[in-house]
């Protein structure tokens, strides 16, 4: 069974640009969530999608957005990039079949903003 | 919101000895407590999890204990091996059909000394 797949793995962008990251969840998983990991702030929740609807949102500015498609694949977008957006962006999926659903992470997309 | 504290931030143990990492959480409604291992350049890998209706869970050399009254949970690794060296994160969530949001601890860098 394939795991959570994220693309691209590495990318470099310039301040002011925008970036789109992609995530394919584990087959059969309907919940997809995104996290930002930085040395200073650790792992922080961005948002979570289920059946193409955003169910939860973390404390990030509106420049961070996402969406989910009918096949559960998800994308996140960051507009007007700032140097502080340099981070590892992690996608996670779960089956969401009840209480305490196991959440699995992908390998992440390393974003460097210069 | 939920707050998770994790100690220690670094831990060095001799190969073959045991390692213990402790976490406390603030939200009494939290019901799901996973532990992740993260190796350099990779995404977090789930190693064990526990739900609030269980006090202890074991998987080979790894065990987790949960004290709901005191709101803390711990990871125990016995007979440590060099490949156990990594950063370990605890997390908590009130996972319940639609709240797939994890709040993470700040991580523990575990080093196994050969």
Interface residues (C-beta under 8 A of the other chain):
Chain A: X4 X6 X31 X33 X35 X42 X43 X44 X45 X48 X50 X55 X56 X58 X90 X92 X94 X96 X98 X99 X100 X101 X102 X103 X104 X105 X106 X107 X108
Chain B: X31 X32 X34 X36 X42 X43 X44 X45 X46 X49 X51 X52 X89 X91 X93 X95 X96 X97 X98 X99 X100 X101 X102 X103 X104 X105 X106 X107
